[in-house]
Amino acid sequence: MKLTRLCIYPKDVQRITGKSEKASRRLLHRIKASLGKQEHQFITTDEFASHTGIKEELVLQYITD
C-alpha cells in the first residue's frame, strides 16, 4: 500500500475543484471554521472529503507529493 499525505493544501484544492488559489484558501478556511480548528491546524483529506461531498478515494487521486 502506498502512503500518501494526510493533509490537504490550497494547491490540492485547486487541482480538485479548478478554483483559483485564493478561492481554495477561502474554502480551507471555511472548513477549519466549521470544524472548530485553530489557524495552525491542518485539514485532513478525510475532513475535506466529508465537507465537500467528494469521495476520499477521488481526493487522494489528485494529491501529489
PDB file of N, CA, C and O in Angstrom:
ATOM      1  N   MET A   1       0.847  -1.186   0.000  1.00  0.00           N
ATOM      2  CA  MET A   1       0.000   0.000   0.000  1.00  0.00           C
ATOM      3  C   MET A   1       0.889   1.245   0.000  1.00  0.00           C
ATOM      4  O   MET A   1       1.819   1.357   0.800  1.00  0.00           O
ATOM      5  N   LYS A   2       0.600   2.152  -0.882  1.00  0.00           N
ATOM      6  CA  LYS A   2       1.369   3.387  -0.994  1.00  0.00           C
ATOM      7  C   LYS A   2       0.867   4.410   0.026  1.00  0.00           C
ATOM      8  O   LYS A   2      -0.335   4.651   0.141  1.00  0.00           O
ATOM      9  N   LEU A   3       1.793   5.000   0.753  1.00  0.00           N
ATOM     10  CA  LEU A   3       1.428   6.034   1.714  1.00  0.00           C
ATOM     11  C   LEU A   3       1.301   7.375   0.999  1.00  0.00           C
ATOM     12  O   LEU A   3       2.106   7.710   0.131  1.00  0.00           O
ATOM     13  N   THR A   4       0.293   8.121   1.373  1.00  0.00           N
ATOM     14  CA  THR A   4       0.093   9.455   0.819  1.00  0.00           C
ATOM     15  C   THR A   4      -0.010  10.452   1.965  1.00  0.00           C
ATOM     16  O   THR A   4      -0.096  10.074   3.133  1.00  0.00           O
ATOM     17  N   ARG A   5       0.002  11.710   1.614  1.00  0.00           N
ATOM     18  CA  ARG A   5      -0.147  12.758   2.623  1.00  0.00           C
ATOM     19  C   ARG A   5      -1.525  12.689   3.269  1.00  0.00           C
ATOM     20  O   ARG A   5      -2.496  12.253   2.650  1.00  0.00           O
ATOM     21  N   LEU A   6      -1.593  13.124   4.517  1.00  0.00           N
ATOM     22  CA  LEU A   6      -2.874  13.213   5.210  1.00  0.00           C
ATOM     23  C   LEU A   6      -3.480  14.604   5.083  1.00  0.00           C
ATOM     24  O   LEU A   6      -4.699  14.767   5.110  1.00  0.00           O
ATOM     25  N   CYS A   7      -2.614  15.606   4.944  1.00  0.00           N
ATOM     26  CA  CYS A   7      -3.054  16.998   4.932  1.00  0.00           C
ATOM     27  C   CYS A   7      -3.323  17.459   3.516  1.00  0.00           C
ATOM     28  O   CYS A   7      -2.708  16.992   2.558  1.00  0.00           O
ATOM     29  N   ILE A   8      -4.258  18.388   3.410  1.00  0.00           N
ATOM     30  CA  ILE A   8      -4.587  18.931   2.098  1.00  0.00           C
ATOM     31  C   ILE A   8      -4.242  20.417   2.082  1.00  0.00           C
ATOM     32  O   ILE A   8      -4.474  21.132   3.057  1.00  0.00           O
ATOM     33  N   TYR A   9      -3.693  20.864   0.975  1.00  0.00           N
ATOM     34  CA  TYR A   9      -3.214  22.238   0.822  1.00  0.00           C
ATOM     35  C   TYR A   9      -3.988  22.941  -0.301  1.00  0.00           C
ATOM     36  O   TYR A   9      -4.650  22.284  -1.105  1.00  0.00           O
ATOM     37  N   PRO A  10      -3.903  24.276  -0.354  1.00  0.00           N
ATOM     38  CA  PRO A  10      -4.628  25.014  -1.396  1.00  0.00           C
ATOM     39  C   PRO A  10      -4.334  24.525  -2.815  1.00  0.00           C
ATOM     40  O   PRO A  10      -5.236  24.502  -3.653  1.00  0.00           O
ATOM     41  N   LYS A  11      -3.103  24.138  -3.096  1.00  0.00           N
ATOM     42  CA  LYS A  11      -2.758  23.656  -4.436  1.00  0.00           C
ATOM     43  C   LYS A  11      -3.535  22.375  -4.768  1.00  0.00           C
ATOM     44  O   LYS A  11      -3.950  22.174  -5.910  1.00  0.00           O
ATOM     45  N   ASP A  12      -3.728  21.519  -3.771  1.00  0.00           N
ATOM     46  CA  ASP A  12      -4.519  20.310  -3.964  1.00  0.00           C
ATOM     47  C   ASP A  12      -5.977  20.663  -4.266  1.00  0.00           C
ATOM     48  O   ASP A  12      -6.602  20.077  -5.150  1.00  0.00           O
ATOM     49  N   VAL A  13      -6.505  21.632  -3.511  1.00  0.00           N
ATOM     50  CA  VAL A  13      -7.893  22.057  -3.715  1.00  0.00           C
ATOM     51  C   VAL A  13      -8.055  22.634  -5.119  1.00  0.00           C
ATOM     52  O   VAL A  13      -9.078  22.414  -5.768  1.00  0.00           O
ATOM     53  N   GLN A  14      -7.050  23.370  -5.588  1.00  0.00           N
ATOM     54  CA  GLN A  14      -7.087  23.902  -6.953  1.00  0.00           C
ATOM     55  C   GLN A  14      -7.201  22.778  -7.975  1.00  0.00           C
ATOM     56  O   GLN A  14      -8.017  22.850  -8.893  1.00  0.00           O
ATOM     57  N   ARG A  15      -6.385  21.742  -7.817  1.00  0.00           N
ATOM     58  CA  ARG A  15      -6.414  20.603  -8.755  1.00  0.00           C
ATOM     59  C   ARG A  15      -7.759  19.895  -8.734  1.00  0.00           C
ATOM     60  O   ARG A  15      -8.272  19.491  -9.777  1.00  0.00           O
ATOM     61  N   ILE A  16      -8.327  19.746  -7.543  1.00  0.00           N
ATOM     62  CA  ILE A  16      -9.576  19.003  -7.392  1.00  0.00           C
ATOM     63  C   ILE A  16     -10.764  19.798  -7.911  1.00  0.00           C
ATOM     64  O   ILE A  16     -11.608  19.254  -8.623  1.00  0.00           O
ATOM     65  N   THR A  17     -10.841  21.086  -7.561  1.00  0.00           N
ATOM     66  CA  THR A  17     -12.037  21.879  -7.859  1.00  0.00           C
ATOM     67  C   THR A  17     -11.916  22.776  -9.083  1.00  0.00           C
ATOM     68  O   THR A  17     -12.924  23.169  -9.670  1.00  0.00           O
ATOM     69  N   GLY A  18     -10.677  23.103  -9.473  1.00  0.00           N
ATOM     70  CA  GLY A  18     -10.498  24.036 -10.576  1.00  0.00           C
ATOM     71  C   GLY A  18     -10.635  25.489 -10.153  1.00  0.00           C
ATOM     72  O   GLY A  18     -10.665  26.384 -10.998  1.00  0.00           O
ATOM     73  N   LYS A  19     -10.716  25.728  -8.856  1.00  0.00           N
ATOM     74  CA  LYS A  19     -10.842  27.096  -8.338  1.00  0.00           C
ATOM     75  C   LYS A  19      -9.464  27.763  -8.290  1.00  0.00           C
ATOM     76  O   LYS A  19      -8.431  27.103  -8.400  1.00  0.00           O
ATOM     77  N   SER A  20      -9.481  29.069  -8.124  1.00  0.00           N
ATOM     78  CA  SER A  20      -8.231  29.821  -8.006  1.00  0.00           C
ATOM     79  C   SER A  20      -7.586  29.523  -6.656  1.00  0.00           C
ATOM     80  O   SER A  20      -8.202  28.906  -5.787  1.00  0.00           O
ATOM     81  N   GLU A  21      -6.335  29.969  -6.487  1.00  0.00           N
ATOM     82  CA  GLU A  21      -5.647  29.746  -5.219  1.00  0.00           C
ATOM     83  C   GLU A  21      -6.348  30.471  -4.078  1.00  0.00           C
ATOM     84  O   GLU A  21      -6.484  29.928  -2.981  1.00  0.00           O
ATOM     85  N   LYS A  22      -6.789  31.693  -4.337  1.00  0.00           N
ATOM     86  CA  LYS A  22      -7.458  32.464  -3.291  1.00  0.00           C
ATOM     87  C   LYS A  22      -8.771  31.799  -2.875  1.00  0.00           C
ATOM     88  O   LYS A  22      -9.074  31.713  -1.685  1.00  0.00           O
ATOM     89  N   ALA A  23      -9.548  31.332  -3.850  1.00  0.00           N
ATOM     90  CA  ALA A  23     -10.805  30.652  -3.540  1.00  0.00           C
ATOM     91  C   ALA A  23     -10.537  29.343  -2.796  1.00  0.00           C
ATOM     92  O   ALA A  23     -11.315  28.951  -1.926  1.00  0.00           O
ATOM     93  N   SER A  24      -9.446  28.673  -3.135  1.00  0.00           N
ATOM     94  CA  SER A  24      -9.078  27.429  -2.455  1.00  0.00           C
ATOM     95  C   SER A  24      -8.703  27.693  -1.007  1.00  0.00           C
ATOM     96  O   SER A  24      -9.070  26.928  -0.116  1.00  0.00           O
ATOM     97  N   ARG A  25      -7.970  28.782  -0.773  1.00  0.00           N
ATOM     98  CA  ARG A  25      -7.616  29.153   0.601  1.00  0.00           C
ATOM     99  C   ARG A  25      -8.859  29.490   1.415  1.00  0.00           C
ATOM    100  O   ARG A  25      -8.967  29.108   2.580  1.00  0.00           O
ATOM    101  N   ARG A  26      -9.801  30.209   0.797  1.00  0.00           N
ATOM    102  CA  ARG A  26     -11.047  30.559   1.490  1.00  0.00           C
ATOM    103  C   ARG A  26     -11.831  29.302   1.867  1.00  0.00           C
ATOM    104  O   ARG A  26     -12.375  29.206   2.967  1.00  0.00           O
ATOM    105  N   LEU A  27     -11.883  28.343   0.942  1.00  0.00           N
ATOM    106  CA  LEU A  27     -12.594  27.102   1.216  1.00  0.00           C
ATOM    107  C   LEU A  27     -11.966  26.365   2.392  1.00  0.00           C
ATOM    108  O   LEU A  27     -12.680  25.904   3.283  1.00  0.00           O
ATOM    109  N   LEU A  28     -10.644  26.247   2.409  1.00  0.00           N
ATOM    110  CA  LEU A  28      -9.975  25.591   3.527  1.00  0.00           C
ATOM    111  C   LEU A  28     -10.210  26.343   4.835  1.00  0.00           C
ATOM    112  O   LEU A  28     -10.361  25.731   5.892  1.00  0.00           O
ATOM    113  N   HIS A  29     -10.240  27.659   4.757  1.00  0.00           N
ATOM    114  CA  HIS A  29     -10.504  28.473   5.947  1.00  0.00           C
ATOM    115  C   HIS A  29     -11.925  28.213   6.466  1.00  0.00           C
ATOM    116  O   HIS A  29     -12.133  28.096   7.674  1.00  0.00           O
ATOM    117  N   ARG A  30     -12.900  28.123   5.555  1.00  0.00           N
ATOM    118  CA  ARG A  30     -14.287  27.847   5.965  1.00  0.00           C
ATOM    119  C   ARG A  30     -14.407  26.451   6.577  1.00  0.00           C
ATOM    120  O   ARG A  30     -15.152  26.255   7.537  1.00  0.00           O
ATOM    121  N   ILE A  31     -13.678  25.489   6.026  1.00  0.00           N
ATOM    122  CA  ILE A  31     -13.709  24.133   6.579  1.00  0.00           C
ATOM    123  C   ILE A  31     -13.127  24.138   7.991  1.00  0.00           C
ATOM    124  O   ILE A  31     -13.681  23.514   8.896  1.00  0.00           O
ATOM    125  N   LYS A  32     -12.016  24.836   8.176  1.00  0.00           N
ATOM    126  CA  LYS A  32     -11.403  24.940   9.506  1.00  0.00           C
ATOM    127  C   LYS A  32     -12.385  25.560  10.494  1.00  0.00           C
ATOM    128  O   LYS A  32     -12.532  25.079  11.618  1.00  0.00           O
ATOM    129  N   ALA A  33     -13.053  26.622  10.072  1.00  0.00           N
ATOM    130  CA  ALA A  33     -14.003  27.305  10.952  1.00  0.00           C
ATOM    131  C   ALA A  33     -15.163  26.380  11.325  1.00  0.00           C
ATOM    132  O   ALA A  33     -15.590  26.344  12.479  1.00  0.00           O
ATOM    133  N   SER A  34     -15.661  25.643  10.353  1.00  0.00           N
ATOM    134  CA  SER A  34     -16.801  24.761  10.637  1.00  0.00           C
ATOM    135  C   SER A  34     -16.407  23.592  11.541  1.00  0.00           C
ATOM    136  O   SER A  34     -17.244  23.063  12.273  1.00  0.00           O
ATOM    137  N   LEU A  35     -15.147  23.195  11.492  1.00  0.00           N
ATOM    138  CA  LEU A  35     -14.665  22.103  12.344  1.00  0.00           C
ATOM    139  C   LEU A  35     -14.151  22.605  13.692  1.00  0.00           C
ATOM    140  O   LEU A  35     -13.817  21.811  14.571  1.00  0.00           O
ATOM    141  N   GLY A  36     -14.090  23.922  13.846  1.00  0.00           N
ATOM    142  CA  GLY A  36     -13.610  24.498  15.098  1.00  0.00           C
ATOM    143  C   GLY A  36     -12.105  24.359  15.285  1.00  0.00           C
ATOM    144  O   GLY A  36     -11.613  24.306  16.413  1.00  0.00           O
ATOM    145  N   LYS A  37     -11.381  24.300  14.176  1.00  0.00           N
ATOM    146  CA  LYS A  37      -9.928  24.163  14.253  1.00  0.00           C
ATOM    147  C   LYS A  37      -9.277  25.535  14.352  1.00  0.00           C
ATOM    148  O   LYS A  37      -9.826  26.542  13.906  1.00  0.00           O
ATOM    149  N   GLN A  38      -8.089  25.544  14.952  1.00  0.00           N
ATOM    150  CA  GLN A  38      -7.327  26.778  15.047  1.00  0.00           C
ATOM    151  C   GLN A  38      -6.557  26.993  13.746  1.00  0.00           C
ATOM    152  O   GLN A  38      -6.429  26.083  12.928  1.00  0.00           O
ATOM    153  N   GLU A  39      -6.048  28.207  13.572  1.00  0.00           N
ATOM    154  CA  GLU A  39      -5.382  28.590  12.325  1.00  0.00           C
ATOM    155  C   GLU A  39      -4.178  27.709  11.987  1.00  0.00           C
ATOM    156  O   GLU A  39      -3.927  27.434  10.814  1.00  0.00           O
ATOM    157  N   HIS A  40      -3.439  27.268  12.993  1.00  0.00           N
ATOM    158  CA  HIS A  40      -2.223  26.487  12.741  1.00  0.00           C
ATOM    159  C   HIS A  40      -2.508  24.999  12.482  1.00  0.00           C
ATOM    160  O   HIS A  40      -1.597  24.254  12.123  1.00  0.00           O
ATOM    161  N   GLN A  41      -3.740  24.568  12.658  1.00  0.00           N
ATOM    162  CA  GLN A  41      -4.074  23.162  12.471  1.00  0.00           C
ATOM    163  C   GLN A  41      -4.367  22.854  11.007  1.00  0.00           C
ATOM    164  O   GLN A  41      -4.781  23.730  10.247  1.00  0.00           O
ATOM    165  N   PHE A  42      -4.149  21.611  10.626  1.00  0.00           N
ATOM    166  CA  PHE A  42      -4.311  21.184   9.243  1.00  0.00           C
ATOM    167  C   PHE A  42      -5.685  20.570   8.995  1.00  0.00           C
ATOM    168  O   PHE A  42      -6.368  20.132   9.920  1.00  0.00           O
ATOM    169  N   ILE A  43      -6.070  20.551   7.714  1.00  0.00           N
ATOM    170  CA  ILE A  43      -7.280  19.861   7.260  1.00  0.00           C
ATOM    171  C   ILE A  43      -6.822  18.539   6.651  1.00  0.00           C
ATOM    172  O   ILE A  43      -5.918  18.517   5.816  1.00  0.00           O
ATOM    173  N   THR A  44      -7.443  17.444   7.066  1.00  0.00           N
ATOM    174  CA  THR A  44      -7.079  16.148   6.506  1.00  0.00           C
ATOM    175  C   THR A  44      -7.899  15.877   5.239  1.00  0.00           C
ATOM    176  O   THR A  44      -8.911  16.526   4.973  1.00  0.00           O
ATOM    177  N   THR A  45      -7.430  14.910   4.487  1.00  0.00           N
ATOM    178  CA  THR A  45      -8.154  14.541   3.269  1.00  0.00           C
ATOM    179  C   THR A  45      -9.545  14.028   3.615  1.00  0.00           C
ATOM    180  O   THR A  45     -10.499  14.283   2.880  1.00  0.00           O
ATOM    181  N   ASP A  46      -9.670  13.314   4.719  1.00  0.00           N
ATOM    182  CA  ASP A  46     -10.965  12.799   5.157  1.00  0.00           C
ATOM    183  C   ASP A  46     -11.926  13.941   5.488  1.00  0.00           C
ATOM    184  O   ASP A  46     -13.092  13.908   5.095  1.00  0.00           O
ATOM    185  N   GLU A  47     -11.433  14.953   6.215  1.00  0.00           N
ATOM    186  CA  GLU A  47     -12.271  16.103   6.571  1.00  0.00           C
ATOM    187  C   GLU A  47     -12.684  16.875   5.325  1.00  0.00           C
ATOM    188  O   GLU A  47     -13.834  17.297   5.207  1.00  0.00           O
ATOM    189  N   PHE A  48     -11.754  17.062   4.399  1.00  0.00           N
ATOM    190  CA  PHE A  48     -12.066  17.761   3.154  1.00  0.00           C
ATOM    191  C   PHE A  48     -13.122  17.004   2.366  1.00  0.00           C
ATOM    192  O   PHE A  48     -14.074  17.593   1.855  1.00  0.00           O
ATOM    193  N   ALA A  49     -12.943  15.687   2.272  1.00  0.00           N
ATOM    194  CA  ALA A  49     -13.887  14.861   1.514  1.00  0.00           C
ATOM    195  C   ALA A  49     -15.284  14.906   2.121  1.00  0.00           C
ATOM    196  O   ALA A  49     -16.269  15.055   1.398  1.00  0.00           O
ATOM    197  N   SER A  50     -15.376  14.779   3.421  1.00  0.00           N
ATOM    198  CA  SER A  50     -16.699  14.776   4.047  1.00  0.00           C
ATOM    199  C   SER A  50     -17.363  16.154   3.952  1.00  0.00           C
ATOM    200  O   SER A  50     -18.584  16.239   3.828  1.00  0.00           O
ATOM    201  N   HIS A  51     -16.583  17.218   4.010  1.00  0.00           N
ATOM    202  CA  HIS A  51     -17.146  18.573   3.923  1.00  0.00           C
ATOM    203  C   HIS A  51     -17.633  18.892   2.514  1.00  0.00           C
ATOM    204  O   HIS A  51     -18.674  19.526   2.348  1.00  0.00           O
ATOM    205  N   THR A  52     -16.893  18.460   1.507  1.00  0.00           N
ATOM    206  CA  THR A  52     -17.254  18.794   0.126  1.00  0.00           C
ATOM    207  C   THR A  52     -18.178  17.771  -0.520  1.00  0.00           C
ATOM    208  O   THR A  52     -18.806  18.057  -1.539  1.00  0.00           O
ATOM    209  N   GLY A  53     -18.264  16.575   0.069  1.00  0.00           N
ATOM    210  CA  GLY A  53     -19.097  15.537  -0.514  1.00  0.00           C
ATOM    211  C   GLY A  53     -18.405  14.753  -1.621  1.00  0.00           C
ATOM    212  O   GLY A  53     -19.044  13.978  -2.332  1.00  0.00           O
ATOM    213  N   ILE A  54     -17.107  14.955  -1.762  1.00  0.00           N
ATOM    214  CA  ILE A  54     -16.315  14.222  -2.755  1.00  0.00           C
ATOM    215  C   ILE A  54     -15.749  12.985  -2.058  1.00  0.00           C
ATOM    216  O   ILE A  54     -15.266  13.073  -0.929  1.00  0.00           O
ATOM    217  N   LYS A  55     -15.807  11.846  -2.722  1.00  0.00           N
ATOM    218  CA  LYS A  55     -15.280  10.616  -2.129  1.00  0.00           C
ATOM    219  C   LYS A  55     -13.790  10.763  -1.855  1.00  0.00           C
ATOM    220  O   LYS A  55     -13.045  11.328  -2.657  1.00  0.00           O
ATOM    221  N   GLU A  56     -13.370  10.239  -0.698  1.00  0.00           N
ATOM    222  CA  GLU A  56     -11.970  10.374  -0.302  1.00  0.00           C
ATOM    223  C   GLU A  56     -11.033   9.702  -1.305  1.00  0.00           C
ATOM    224  O   GLU A  56      -9.914  10.173  -1.508  1.00  0.00           O
ATOM    225  N   GLU A  57     -11.464   8.624  -1.927  1.00  0.00           N
ATOM    226  CA  GLU A  57     -10.638   7.943  -2.922  1.00  0.00           C
ATOM    227  C   GLU A  57     -10.320   8.877  -4.091  1.00  0.00           C
ATOM    228  O   GLU A  57      -9.206   8.873  -4.615  1.00  0.00           O
ATOM    229  N   LEU A  58     -11.311   9.675  -4.493  1.00  0.00           N
ATOM    230  CA  LEU A  58     -11.088  10.637  -5.577  1.00  0.00           C
ATOM    231  C   LEU A  58     -10.150  11.756  -5.139  1.00  0.00           C
ATOM    232  O   LEU A  58      -9.291  12.189  -5.907  1.00  0.00           O
ATOM    233  N   VAL A  59     -10.315  12.214  -3.921  1.00  0.00           N
ATOM    234  CA  VAL A  59      -9.442  13.269  -3.393  1.00  0.00           C
ATOM    235  C   VAL A  59      -7.998  12.784  -3.394  1.00  0.00           C
ATOM    236  O   VAL A  59      -7.095  13.515  -3.802  1.00  0.00           O
ATOM    237  N   LEU A  60      -7.780  11.564  -2.942  1.00  0.00           N
ATOM    238  CA  LEU A  60      -6.426  11.018  -2.849  1.00  0.00           C
ATOM    239  C   LEU A  60      -5.765  10.868  -4.230  1.00  0.00           C
ATOM    240  O   LEU A  60      -4.541  10.932  -4.343  1.00  0.00           O
ATOM    241  N   GLN A  61      -6.569  10.672  -5.265  1.00  0.00           N
ATOM    242  CA  GLN A  61      -6.012  10.561  -6.629  1.00  0.00           C
ATOM    243  C   GLN A  61      -5.391  11.870  -7.083  1.00  0.00           C
ATOM    244  O   GLN A  61      -4.442  11.865  -7.868  1.00  0.00           O
ATOM    245  N   TYR A  62      -5.913  12.992  -6.601  1.00  0.00           N
ATOM    246  CA  TYR A  62      -5.435  14.300  -7.048  1.00  0.00           C
ATOM    247  C   TYR A  62      -4.300  14.859  -6.207  1.00  0.00           C
ATOM    248  O   TYR A  62      -3.700  15.870  -6.572  1.00  0.00           O
ATOM    249  N   ILE A  63      -3.997  14.216  -5.090  1.00  0.00           N
ATOM    250  CA  ILE A  63      -2.914  14.701  -4.239  1.00  0.00           C
ATOM    251  C   ILE A  63      -1.590  14.204  -4.794  1.00  0.00           C
ATOM    252  O   ILE A  63      -1.401  13.008  -5.012  1.00  0.00           O
ATOM    253  N   THR A  64      -0.681  15.140  -5.017  1.00  0.00           N
ATOM    254  CA  THR A  64       0.663  14.783  -5.472  1.00  0.00           C
ATOM    255  C   THR A  64       1.676  15.274  -4.458  1.00  0.00           C
ATOM    256  O   THR A  64       1.447  16.272  -3.774  1.00  0.00           O
ATOM    257  N   ASP A  65       2.775  14.588  -4.360  1.00  0.00           N
ATOM    258  CA  ASP A  65       3.814  14.989  -3.400  1.00  0.00           C
ATOM    259  C   ASP A  65       4.851  15.846  -4.048  1.00  0.00           C
ATOM    260  O   ASP A  65       5.799  16.273  -3.389  1.00  0.00           O
TER     261      ASP A  65
END
